Amino acid sequence: MLRWTNRGLCGGLAAVVAVCYLPSAFAAPGDHIRFGNAVLAPSATTGFEYHSNLYLADGDEQAEFGGLAWTLKPELELTLKNDKVVFDLGVGWGIKKFFDFNPDDEIFPENADRFSDFNATLGLNALPTGVVGFRLENKFEVQNTPSELPTSKESANTVHLSNDANGGIVLRPGSALEVALLGNVGVDRYTLPAALAEASDTEANVNNRLSYGPVVNASWKFLPKTSLIGSFSMNWTDWENNLITSIGPEAEGVEYGQYLGKPNALAWRTMWGVRGQFTQKLAAGAEIGFGQMYYDEQSVIDAAGGIAGSSADIDTVGGNTFARDLTSFSEGLLINAQIAYAPIRNHKVTFGYRKDFQDAFFTNYVAYNYLFLRYEGLALDRLGLTGEVTYRIDAFHGEITRDDQNVALKAGAAWQFNKVLSSGAAVGWNRRACLDAQCENGVFYATQYDDVWATLGATVTY
């Protein structure tokens, strides 16, 4: 006997009906729906997904539980292109419904069901060849991630809602030079599962973030397919709650108190480099730069207001506290390099490396190094093949200080039956482990996990 929820089943069927009953008078199947220069492309992907470690548990202190889910993702993409404007709009809604093969035990995999995963992107490029143009980009996303709550009957998902927008004017004083003067605004909302919030005596909506600032991008095309590029940006980050409840174990001799400080911040960065197609088989890009992040510890002290056990009781001068800034050359050095090589037609290998930093949700910041190797190929004119290996080191700094290493492997294949139908399968392995073999005296052991996953599905595109 399997557990289902009416809302999930009805929602999934409604999405299928919506895709199947789109108007068909404008084009043949596979040619999309056309309105003059506008093209509407609806699609739906459905199948099954398996995870060996559904709640991303460490396998020792928390037991691992596998899960099989039915998935459905309907999507719509609208494009419009002419001499005056280039417009793109894409929306997608994701559903995951987990099966419970042992309804009499105390494990409830259906608490990881996902009905609110959603993404939308918008791109507008007005007067794309004019001396003065306008550019707008926006990305909205709702993402659910299961927390380690296998025995909770309520939702175990932590929800991250985000929206990032940037736009402004684009200047083209010559055919080879382009300068974009943009502004960026981003919002984030972090919501814990109700059971975890109650156990930690905190609000489910644990924090919200607002970030904003100017961005200047420039490119000079000195060869037909090769450009020099540069950028400069400043970004202010304001948190609604500069004190958040401390959740999780503590290391021996380390006390965070009841609260952790999450200060507001100011960051700046600049990067310069070259990007282009150097031969028919070789494309590459390399950028190097520098940046810094300064944290306002006074925002935490003001928020504490004498609350007992708060982070304000910790010395704010240097060290691994919420006063920690990113100012060193080693952490502030920025690198972004990528090289793509296509040895034969329809086959490409890409290698990339990125060194960067960003504000973190539960501590001040994370400085990371990221490597990837990716293969993309087409065999028999219909069989698409993919493979990827990634490795990332995260160095977190602030009141929570730890180093993680993240490894991911994945491989997939898809068969294109015709313009309308394709089917594919993929397998992968994700791992997060402490870079320190002792996991900082065991305090961060629970952050480790291994998860083997597999998917099997089909996509219908009108």
BANU-47739 format. One record per residue (C-alpha): residue number from 0; y, z, x. Coordinates in nm, 3 decimals. Layout:
residues N
+-----+---------+---------+---------+
: seq :      yy :      zz :      xx :
+-----+---------+---------+---------+
: NUM :       Y :       Z :       X :
...
+-----+---------+---------+---------+
//
This chain:
residues 462
+-----+---------+---------+---------+
: seq :      yy :      zz :      xx :
+-----+---------+---------+---------+
:   0 :   0.000 :   0.000 :   0.000 :
:   1 :   0.343 :  -0.097 :   0.134 :
:   2 :   0.678 :   0.064 :   0.062 :
:   3 :   0.955 :  -0.171 :  -0.054 :
:   4 :   1.302 :  -0.106 :  -0.189 :
:   5 :   1.427 :  -0.306 :  -0.487 :
:   6 :   1.766 :  -0.354 :  -0.329 :
:   7 :   1.622 :  -0.510 :  -0.014 :
:   8 :   1.378 :  -0.739 :  -0.197 :
:   9 :   1.632 :  -0.854 :  -0.456 :
:  10 :   1.896 :  -0.906 :  -0.188 :
:  11 :   1.660 :  -1.119 :   0.015 :
:  12 :   1.558 :  -1.333 :  -0.285 :
:  13 :   1.923 :  -1.377 :  -0.383 :
:  14 :   2.002 :  -1.507 :  -0.036 :
:  15 :   1.716 :  -1.758 :  -0.054 :
:  16 :   1.834 :  -1.877 :  -0.397 :
:  17 :   2.191 :  -1.914 :  -0.269 :
:  18 :   2.076 :  -2.136 :   0.016 :
:  19 :   1.836 :  -2.342 :  -0.192 :
:  20 :   2.087 :  -2.420 :  -0.470 :
:  21 :   2.379 :  -2.540 :  -0.263 :
:  22 :   2.521 :  -2.869 :  -0.399 :
:  23 :   2.333 :  -3.174 :  -0.274 :
:  24 :   2.542 :  -3.462 :  -0.400 :
:  25 :   2.741 :  -3.511 :  -0.083 :
:  26 :   2.472 :  -3.588 :   0.176 :
:  27 :   2.103 :  -3.631 :   0.238 :
:  28 :   1.902 :  -3.331 :   0.365 :
:  29 :   1.963 :  -3.275 :   0.734 :
:  30 :   2.301 :  -3.451 :   0.729 :
:  31 :   2.485 :  -3.141 :   0.602 :
:  32 :   2.749 :  -3.143 :   0.329 :
:  33 :   3.062 :  -3.349 :   0.399 :
:  34 :   3.409 :  -3.335 :   0.246 :
:  35 :   3.617 :  -3.592 :   0.434 :
:  36 :   3.654 :  -3.459 :   0.788 :
:  37 :   3.497 :  -3.125 :   0.695 :
:  38 :   3.127 :  -3.056 :   0.744 :
:  39 :   2.943 :  -2.763 :   0.582 :
:  40 :   2.604 :  -2.677 :   0.736 :
:  41 :   2.398 :  -2.414 :   0.551 :
:  42 :   2.077 :  -2.279 :   0.702 :
:  43 :   1.830 :  -1.995 :   0.657 :
:  44 :   1.587 :  -1.842 :   0.905 :
:  45 :   1.298 :  -1.626 :   0.789 :
:  46 :   0.989 :  -1.482 :   0.952 :
:  47 :   0.843 :  -1.167 :   1.103 :
:  48 :   0.953 :  -0.940 :   1.386 :
:  49 :   0.751 :  -0.674 :   1.568 :
:  50 :   0.869 :  -0.393 :   1.798 :
:  51 :   0.637 :  -0.165 :   1.993 :
:  52 :   0.906 :   0.103 :   2.010 :
:  53 :   1.107 :   0.080 :   1.691 :
:  54 :   1.326 :   0.389 :   1.758 :
:  55 :   1.369 :   0.326 :   2.134 :
:  56 :   1.205 :   0.659 :   2.220 :
:  57 :   1.117 :   0.766 :   2.577 :
:  58 :   0.745 :   0.797 :   2.498 :
:  59 :   0.718 :   1.154 :   2.630 :
:  60 :   0.969 :   1.390 :   2.475 :
:  61 :   0.986 :   1.158 :   2.174 :
:  62 :   0.679 :   0.967 :   2.059 :
:  63 :   0.689 :   0.587 :   2.028 :
:  64 :   0.628 :   0.419 :   1.693 :
:  65 :   0.582 :   0.047 :   1.639 :
:  66 :   0.711 :  -0.149 :   1.344 :
:  67 :   0.665 :  -0.487 :   1.174 :
:  68 :   0.944 :  -0.632 :   0.962 :
:  69 :   1.013 :  -0.932 :   0.742 :
:  70 :   1.343 :  -1.093 :   0.839 :
:  71 :   1.585 :  -1.325 :   0.665 :
:  72 :   1.916 :  -1.461 :   0.789 :
:  73 :   2.112 :  -1.713 :   0.581 :
:  74 :   2.405 :  -1.875 :   0.760 :
:  75 :   2.693 :  -2.110 :   0.680 :
:  76 :   2.899 :  -2.309 :   0.928 :
:  77 :   3.211 :  -2.503 :   0.834 :
:  78 :   3.384 :  -2.736 :   1.079 :
:  79 :   3.694 :  -2.950 :   1.043 :
:  80 :   3.832 :  -3.175 :   1.315 :
:  81 :   4.119 :  -3.423 :   1.323 :
:  82 :   4.422 :  -3.503 :   1.539 :
:  83 :   4.620 :  -3.204 :   1.411 :
:  84 :   4.366 :  -2.924 :   1.386 :
:  85 :   4.021 :  -2.813 :   1.499 :
:  86 :   3.877 :  -2.545 :   1.271 :
:  87 :   3.542 :  -2.360 :   1.284 :
:  88 :   3.412 :  -2.091 :   1.049 :
:  89 :   3.069 :  -1.934 :   1.066 :
:  90 :   2.912 :  -1.650 :   0.866 :
:  91 :   2.567 :  -1.496 :   0.879 :
:  92 :   2.392 :  -1.212 :   0.697 :
:  93 :   2.084 :  -1.046 :   0.846 :
:  94 :   1.808 :  -0.859 :   0.661 :
:  95 :   1.515 :  -0.666 :   0.807 :
:  96 :   1.257 :  -0.500 :   0.580 :
:  97 :   0.998 :  -0.290 :   0.762 :
:  98 :   0.642 :  -0.241 :   0.636 :
:  99 :   0.481 :   0.103 :   0.610 :
: 100 :   0.108 :   0.061 :   0.666 :
: 101 :   0.041 :   0.438 :   0.652 :
: 102 :   0.239 :   0.565 :   0.352 :
: 103 :   0.063 :   0.903 :   0.356 :
: 104 :   0.182 :   1.010 :   0.701 :
: 105 :   0.521 :   1.165 :   0.784 :
: 106 :   0.663 :   0.856 :   0.955 :
: 107 :   0.902 :   0.640 :   0.753 :
: 108 :   0.965 :   0.306 :   0.927 :
: 109 :   1.156 :   0.184 :   0.623 :
: 110 :   1.443 :   0.410 :   0.734 :
: 111 :   1.514 :   0.138 :   0.992 :
: 112 :   1.562 :  -0.127 :   0.720 :
: 113 :   1.876 :  -0.330 :   0.776 :
: 114 :   2.065 :  -0.483 :   0.487 :
: 115 :   2.422 :  -0.477 :   0.618 :
: 116 :   2.396 :  -0.672 :   0.945 :
: 117 :   2.671 :  -0.931 :   0.920 :
: 118 :   2.868 :  -1.156 :   1.151 :
: 119 :   3.159 :  -1.395 :   1.101 :
: 120 :   3.353 :  -1.606 :   1.349 :
: 121 :   3.671 :  -1.807 :   1.303 :
: 122 :   3.837 :  -2.050 :   1.540 :
: 123 :   4.160 :  -2.241 :   1.486 :
: 124 :   4.323 :  -2.477 :   1.735 :
: 125 :   4.636 :  -2.633 :   1.589 :
: 126 :   4.800 :  -2.932 :   1.762 :
: 127 :   4.523 :  -2.943 :   2.027 :
: 128 :   4.696 :  -3.215 :   2.232 :
: 129 :   5.061 :  -3.125 :   2.166 :
: 130 :   5.311 :  -2.986 :   2.415 :
: 131 :   5.315 :  -2.668 :   2.205 :
: 132 :   5.010 :  -2.563 :   2.006 :
: 133 :   4.861 :  -2.257 :   1.840 :
: 134 :   4.524 :  -2.088 :   1.889 :
: 135 :   4.349 :  -1.819 :   1.686 :
: 136 :   4.002 :  -1.670 :   1.733 :
: 137 :   3.840 :  -1.389 :   1.538 :
: 138 :   3.496 :  -1.226 :   1.551 :
: 139 :   3.373 :  -0.972 :   1.294 :
: 140 :   3.037 :  -0.798 :   1.324 :
: 141 :   2.837 :  -0.519 :   1.161 :
: 142 :   2.538 :  -0.414 :   1.371 :
: 143 :   2.270 :  -0.154 :   1.291 :
: 144 :   2.066 :   0.019 :   1.563 :
: 145 :   1.781 :   0.263 :   1.479 :
: 146 :   1.822 :   0.619 :   1.609 :
: 147 :   1.532 :   0.845 :   1.706 :
: 148 :   1.466 :   0.970 :   1.351 :
: 149 :   1.114 :   0.849 :   1.258 :
: 150 :   1.054 :   1.130 :   1.007 :
: 151 :   1.381 :   1.096 :   0.816 :
: 152 :   1.360 :   0.947 :   0.468 :
: 153 :   1.728 :   0.852 :   0.489 :
: 154 :   1.861 :   0.564 :   0.697 :
: 155 :   1.809 :   0.611 :   1.070 :
: 156 :   2.058 :   0.343 :   1.165 :
: 157 :   2.370 :   0.396 :   1.372 :
: 158 :   2.626 :   0.140 :   1.250 :
: 159 :   2.886 :  -0.026 :   1.471 :
: 160 :   3.153 :  -0.226 :   1.288 :
: 161 :   3.387 :  -0.430 :   1.506 :
: 162 :   3.656 :  -0.694 :   1.471 :
: 163 :   3.824 :  -0.868 :   1.765 :
: 164 :   4.109 :  -1.114 :   1.720 :
: 165 :   4.330 :  -1.298 :   1.964 :
: 166 :   4.587 :  -1.565 :   1.906 :
: 167 :   4.916 :  -1.709 :   2.017 :
: 168 :   5.089 :  -2.019 :   2.146 :
: 169 :   4.953 :  -2.271 :   2.395 :
: 170 :   5.190 :  -2.460 :   2.625 :
: 171 :   5.097 :  -2.795 :   2.782 :
: 172 :   5.393 :  -2.906 :   2.999 :
: 173 :   5.176 :  -3.176 :   3.154 :
: 174 :   4.846 :  -3.348 :   3.093 :
: 175 :   4.669 :  -3.129 :   3.353 :
: 176 :   4.831 :  -2.787 :   3.295 :
: 177 :   4.771 :  -2.550 :   3.004 :
: 178 :   4.909 :  -2.196 :   2.963 :
: 179 :   4.808 :  -1.975 :   2.669 :
: 180 :   5.027 :  -1.677 :   2.575 :
: 181 :   4.809 :  -1.465 :   2.350 :
: 182 :   4.786 :  -1.124 :   2.190 :
: 183 :   4.462 :  -0.935 :   2.137 :
: 184 :   4.374 :  -0.674 :   1.872 :
: 185 :   4.037 :  -0.506 :   1.833 :
: 186 :   3.901 :  -0.235 :   1.602 :
: 187 :   3.571 :  -0.047 :   1.620 :
: 188 :   3.409 :   0.198 :   1.380 :
: 189 :   3.105 :   0.408 :   1.480 :
: 190 :   2.894 :   0.570 :   1.207 :
: 191 :   2.594 :   0.798 :   1.270 :
: 192 :   2.293 :   0.834 :   1.038 :
: 193 :   2.352 :   1.110 :   0.783 :
: 194 :   2.058 :   1.316 :   0.912 :
: 195 :   2.184 :   1.307 :   1.271 :
: 196 :   2.540 :   1.389 :   1.164 :
: 197 :   2.422 :   1.690 :   0.961 :
: 198 :   2.203 :   1.819 :   1.245 :
: 199 :   2.498 :   1.792 :   1.485 :
: 200 :   2.748 :   1.939 :   1.236 :
: 201 :   2.977 :   1.639 :   1.265 :
: 202 :   3.114 :   1.365 :   1.045 :
: 203 :   2.901 :   1.052 :   0.998 :
: 204 :   3.201 :   0.838 :   1.092 :
: 205 :   3.213 :   0.993 :   1.437 :
: 206 :   3.500 :   0.786 :   1.578 :
: 207 :   3.722 :   0.479 :   1.546 :
: 208 :   3.892 :   0.279 :   1.819 :
: 209 :   4.199 :   0.054 :   1.824 :
: 210 :   4.269 :  -0.169 :   2.124 :
: 211 :   4.554 :  -0.414 :   2.173 :
: 212 :   4.754 :  -0.593 :   2.437 :
: 213 :   4.878 :  -0.925 :   2.581 :
: 214 :   4.664 :  -1.192 :   2.747 :
: 215 :   4.778 :  -1.486 :   2.959 :
: 216 :   4.531 :  -1.765 :   3.041 :
: 217 :   4.609 :  -2.068 :   3.258 :
: 218 :   4.413 :  -2.375 :   3.369 :
: 219 :   4.502 :  -2.672 :   3.586 :
: 220 :   4.269 :  -2.973 :   3.577 :
: 221 :   4.290 :  -3.118 :   3.928 :
: 222 :   3.979 :  -3.336 :   3.876 :
: 223 :   3.855 :  -3.500 :   3.551 :
: 224 :   3.589 :  -3.233 :   3.495 :
: 225 :   3.706 :  -2.952 :   3.725 :
: 226 :   3.984 :  -2.696 :   3.678 :
: 227 :   4.147 :  -2.405 :   3.851 :
: 228 :   4.166 :  -2.112 :   3.608 :
: 229 :   4.342 :  -1.776 :   3.600 :
: 230 :   4.405 :  -1.489 :   3.362 :
: 231 :   4.595 :  -1.161 :   3.333 :
: 232 :   4.567 :  -0.899 :   3.060 :
: 233 :   4.673 :  -0.548 :   2.970 :
: 234 :   4.493 :  -0.342 :   2.708 :
: 235 :   4.579 :  -0.012 :   2.539 :
: 236 :   4.293 :   0.184 :   2.381 :
: 237 :   4.359 :   0.452 :   2.118 :
: 238 :   4.079 :   0.669 :   1.975 :
: 239 :   4.112 :   0.836 :   1.635 :
: 240 :   3.921 :   1.142 :   1.763 :
: 241 :   3.992 :   1.242 :   2.122 :
: 242 :   3.732 :   1.516 :   2.088 :
: 243 :   3.382 :   1.426 :   1.971 :
: 244 :   3.089 :   1.656 :   1.906 :
: 245 :   2.854 :   1.692 :   2.202 :
: 246 :   2.510 :   1.560 :   2.101 :
: 247 :   2.194 :   1.572 :   2.313 :
: 248 :   2.040 :   1.779 :   2.595 :
: 249 :   2.227 :   1.918 :   2.892 :
: 250 :   2.130 :   1.928 :   3.258 :
: 251 :   2.053 :   2.258 :   3.427 :
: 252 :   2.380 :   2.412 :   3.537 :
: 253 :   2.590 :   2.157 :   3.345 :
: 254 :   2.768 :   2.259 :   3.026 :
: 255 :   2.971 :   2.008 :   2.826 :
: 256 :   3.069 :   2.255 :   2.559 :
: 257 :   3.064 :   2.186 :   2.188 :
: 258 :   3.290 :   1.885 :   2.231 :
: 259 :   3.338 :   1.595 :   2.470 :
: 260 :   3.673 :   1.449 :   2.560 :
: 261 :   3.740 :   1.083 :   2.476 :
: 262 :   4.089 :   1.009 :   2.609 :
: 263 :   4.311 :   0.715 :   2.528 :
: 264 :   4.344 :   0.459 :   2.806 :
: 265 :   4.541 :   0.175 :   2.959 :
: 266 :   4.362 :  -0.104 :   3.147 :
: 267 :   4.479 :  -0.413 :   3.330 :
: 268 :   4.291 :  -0.693 :   3.504 :
: 269 :   4.344 :  -1.034 :   3.659 :
: 270 :   4.093 :  -1.303 :   3.758 :
: 271 :   4.127 :  -1.641 :   3.932 :
: 272 :   3.880 :  -1.912 :   4.018 :
: 273 :   3.744 :  -2.262 :   3.965 :
: 274 :   3.514 :  -2.410 :   3.704 :
: 275 :   3.377 :  -2.759 :   3.663 :
: 276 :   3.107 :  -3.026 :   3.661 :
: 277 :   3.068 :  -3.113 :   4.029 :
: 278 :   2.783 :  -3.367 :   3.999 :
: 279 :   2.573 :  -3.507 :   3.714 :
: 280 :   2.318 :  -3.235 :   3.777 :
: 281 :   2.535 :  -2.946 :   3.895 :
: 282 :   2.796 :  -2.740 :   3.707 :
: 283 :   2.940 :  -2.419 :   3.844 :
: 284 :   3.218 :  -2.165 :   3.812 :
: 285 :   3.337 :  -1.874 :   4.022 :
: 286 :   3.612 :  -1.620 :   3.955 :
: 287 :   3.723 :  -1.314 :   4.146 :
: 288 :   3.977 :  -1.051 :   4.055 :
: 289 :   4.068 :  -0.686 :   4.030 :
: 290 :   4.150 :  -0.432 :   3.760 :
: 291 :   4.204 :  -0.063 :   3.686 :
: 292 :   4.178 :   0.182 :   3.395 :
: 293 :   4.399 :   0.489 :   3.357 :
: 294 :   4.300 :   0.764 :   3.114 :
: 295 :   4.543 :   0.994 :   2.935 :
: 296 :   4.381 :   1.339 :   2.965 :
: 297 :   4.675 :   1.491 :   2.777 :
: 298 :   4.552 :   1.313 :   2.461 :
: 299 :   4.234 :   1.525 :   2.482 :
: 300 :   4.418 :   1.849 :   2.559 :
: 301 :   4.654 :   1.792 :   2.266 :
: 302 :   4.360 :   1.721 :   2.033 :
: 303 :   4.173 :   2.033 :   2.147 :
: 304 :   4.446 :   2.267 :   2.023 :
: 305 :   4.264 :   2.571 :   2.159 :
: 306 :   3.929 :   2.490 :   1.995 :
: 307 :   3.668 :   2.717 :   2.157 :
: 308 :   3.408 :   2.533 :   2.360 :
: 309 :   3.608 :   2.213 :   2.373 :
: 310 :   3.643 :   1.983 :   2.671 :
: 311 :   3.993 :   2.116 :   2.729 :
: 312 :   3.832 :   2.420 :   2.893 :
: 313 :   3.708 :   2.199 :   3.181 :
: 314 :   3.919 :   2.139 :   3.489 :
: 315 :   4.098 :   1.805 :   3.443 :
: 316 :   4.183 :   1.742 :   3.810 :
: 317 :   3.952 :   1.476 :   3.957 :
: 318 :   3.574 :   1.495 :   3.948 :
: 319 :   3.356 :   1.381 :   3.661 :
: 320 :   3.573 :   1.495 :   3.372 :
: 321 :   3.769 :   1.313 :   3.104 :
: 322 :   4.049 :   1.284 :   3.362 :
: 323 :   3.842 :   1.035 :   3.563 :
: 324 :   4.031 :   0.705 :   3.619 :
: 325 :   3.894 :   0.376 :   3.748 :
: 326 :   4.113 :   0.305 :   4.048 :
: 327 :   3.883 :   0.243 :   4.347 :
: 328 :   3.849 :  -0.102 :   4.500 :
: 329 :   3.469 :  -0.100 :   4.472 :
: 330 :   3.471 :  -0.039 :   4.097 :
: 331 :   3.784 :  -0.242 :   4.025 :
: 332 :   3.658 :  -0.556 :   4.202 :
: 333 :   3.575 :  -0.824 :   3.940 :
: 334 :   3.335 :  -1.115 :   3.993 :
: 335 :   3.213 :  -1.378 :   3.750 :
: 336 :   2.995 :  -1.656 :   3.893 :
: 337 :   2.760 :  -1.903 :   3.729 :
: 338 :   2.574 :  -2.213 :   3.843 :
: 339 :   2.376 :  -2.451 :   3.623 :
: 340 :   2.139 :  -2.711 :   3.766 :
: 341 :   1.961 :  -2.984 :   3.570 :
: 342 :   1.698 :  -3.132 :   3.804 :
: 343 :   1.563 :  -3.369 :   3.539 :
: 344 :   1.680 :  -3.482 :   3.198 :
: 345 :   1.656 :  -3.221 :   2.918 :
: 346 :   1.579 :  -2.936 :   3.157 :
: 347 :   1.837 :  -2.689 :   3.291 :
: 348 :   1.825 :  -2.371 :   3.499 :
: 349 :   2.126 :  -2.136 :   3.499 :
: 350 :   2.193 :  -1.841 :   3.727 :
: 351 :   2.478 :  -1.598 :   3.675 :
: 352 :   2.630 :  -1.278 :   3.810 :
: 353 :   2.905 :  -1.063 :   3.661 :
: 354 :   3.070 :  -0.748 :   3.793 :
: 355 :   3.308 :  -0.586 :   3.545 :
: 356 :   3.404 :  -0.265 :   3.362 :
: 357 :   3.488 :  -0.156 :   3.009 :
: 358 :   3.575 :   0.146 :   2.800 :
: 359 :   3.270 :   0.343 :   2.680 :
: 360 :   3.204 :   0.511 :   2.346 :
: 361 :   3.069 :   0.848 :   2.467 :
: 362 :   3.239 :   0.884 :   2.807 :
: 363 :   3.539 :   0.734 :   2.986 :
: 364 :   3.411 :   0.399 :   3.114 :
: 365 :   3.115 :   0.200 :   3.242 :
: 366 :   3.126 :  -0.018 :   3.554 :
: 367 :   2.842 :  -0.269 :   3.553 :
: 368 :   2.664 :  -0.537 :   3.755 :
: 369 :   2.478 :  -0.802 :   3.555 :
: 370 :   2.240 :  -1.074 :   3.678 :
: 371 :   2.057 :  -1.337 :   3.475 :
: 372 :   1.831 :  -1.638 :   3.528 :
: 373 :   1.782 :  -1.870 :   3.230 :
: 374 :   1.576 :  -2.183 :   3.164 :
: 375 :   1.630 :  -2.426 :   2.876 :
: 376 :   1.419 :  -2.735 :   2.826 :
: 377 :   1.301 :  -3.000 :   2.582 :
: 378 :   0.949 :  -3.143 :   2.597 :
: 379 :   0.790 :  -3.417 :   2.386 :
: 380 :   1.136 :  -3.475 :   2.233 :
: 381 :   1.070 :  -3.197 :   1.979 :
: 382 :   0.951 :  -2.889 :   2.165 :
: 383 :   1.232 :  -2.662 :   2.279 :
: 384 :   1.149 :  -2.411 :   2.551 :
: 385 :   1.350 :  -2.111 :   2.668 :
: 386 :   1.300 :  -1.834 :   2.920 :
: 387 :   1.532 :  -1.564 :   3.054 :
: 388 :   1.529 :  -1.270 :   3.294 :
: 389 :   1.822 :  -1.025 :   3.303 :
: 390 :   1.898 :  -0.715 :   3.509 :
: 391 :   2.196 :  -0.486 :   3.462 :
: 392 :   2.311 :  -0.163 :   3.627 :
: 393 :   2.547 :   0.057 :   3.424 :
: 394 :   2.743 :   0.331 :   3.603 :
: 395 :   2.898 :   0.563 :   3.343 :
: 396 :   3.185 :   0.791 :   3.445 :
: 397 :   3.370 :   1.068 :   3.265 :
: 398 :   3.227 :   1.392 :   3.131 :
: 399 :   2.896 :   1.209 :   3.090 :
: 400 :   2.807 :   1.058 :   3.429 :
: 401 :   2.485 :   0.868 :   3.480 :
: 402 :   2.346 :   0.540 :   3.615 :
: 403 :   2.116 :   0.322 :   3.403 :
: 404 :   1.921 :   0.010 :   3.489 :
: 405 :   1.836 :  -0.236 :   3.213 :
: 406 :   1.569 :  -0.504 :   3.242 :
: 407 :   1.492 :  -0.774 :   2.985 :
: 408 :   1.241 :  -1.060 :   2.981 :
: 409 :   1.200 :  -1.314 :   2.705 :
: 410 :   1.035 :  -1.649 :   2.644 :
: 411 :   1.030 :  -1.872 :   2.340 :
: 412 :   0.928 :  -2.208 :   2.200 :
: 413 :   1.041 :  -2.398 :   1.889 :
: 414 :   0.912 :  -2.718 :   1.730 :
: 415 :   1.159 :  -2.944 :   1.547 :
: 416 :   0.958 :  -3.107 :   1.268 :
: 417 :   1.257 :  -3.305 :   1.136 :
: 418 :   1.630 :  -3.264 :   1.073 :
: 419 :   1.560 :  -2.999 :   0.809 :
: 420 :   1.274 :  -2.781 :   0.938 :
: 421 :   1.196 :  -2.613 :   1.268 :
: 422 :   0.959 :  -2.332 :   1.355 :
: 423 :   0.934 :  -2.111 :   1.660 :
: 424 :   0.805 :  -1.797 :   1.827 :
: 425 :   0.937 :  -1.569 :   2.099 :
: 426 :   0.819 :  -1.265 :   2.294 :
: 427 :   1.009 :  -1.023 :   2.514 :
: 428 :   1.030 :  -0.687 :   2.686 :
: 429 :   1.334 :  -0.459 :   2.709 :
: 430 :   1.355 :  -0.157 :   2.933 :
: 431 :   1.621 :   0.102 :   3.012 :
: 432 :   1.556 :   0.350 :   3.291 :
: 433 :   1.754 :   0.596 :   3.499 :
: 434 :   1.860 :   0.454 :   3.832 :
: 435 :   1.806 :   0.803 :   3.974 :
: 436 :   1.432 :   0.873 :   3.975 :
: 437 :   1.500 :   1.232 :   3.862 :
: 438 :   1.724 :   1.120 :   3.573 :
: 439 :   1.994 :   1.364 :   3.685 :
: 440 :   1.748 :   1.656 :   3.684 :
: 441 :   1.588 :   1.535 :   3.364 :
: 442 :   1.893 :   1.558 :   3.140 :
: 443 :   1.901 :   1.184 :   3.069 :
: 444 :   1.526 :   1.126 :   3.052 :
: 445 :   1.551 :   1.076 :   2.676 :
: 446 :   1.774 :   0.771 :   2.730 :
: 447 :   1.481 :   0.578 :   2.880 :
: 448 :   1.265 :   0.344 :   2.677 :
: 449 :   1.036 :   0.041 :   2.683 :
: 450 :   1.010 :  -0.199 :   2.392 :
: 451 :   0.784 :  -0.504 :   2.365 :
: 452 :   0.887 :  -0.736 :   2.083 :
: 453 :   0.777 :  -1.061 :   1.923 :
: 454 :   0.912 :  -1.293 :   1.653 :
: 455 :   0.762 :  -1.573 :   1.447 :
: 456 :   0.966 :  -1.772 :   1.199 :
: 457 :   1.105 :  -2.092 :   1.059 :
: 458 :   1.455 :  -2.232 :   1.003 :
: 459 :   1.563 :  -2.462 :   0.722 :
: 460 :   1.892 :  -2.648 :   0.771 :
: 461 :   2.039 :  -2.862 :   0.496 :
+-----+---------+---------+---------+
//
